[in-house]
């Protein structure tokens, strides 16, 4: 997975950032985000963790955007 992510890093640099974290050196990060696998992809939007594959999630309205709800 590291080779794939490093290969697309230049392409997605305008809208995404890729970080590599050694989970053995940051145990607090493991408990905070419930990391158990050695290879995990995480998504963040506006500094908030987005959990994919957890079923339907009803999110509160985001009033910080220009769109009216």
Protein Blocks (a to p, Z undefined) as FASTA:
>chain_A
ZZmmmmmmmmmmmmpccddddfklmmmlmmmnopabfbdcdddeehiacdehiajadddd
dfkbmbdZZ
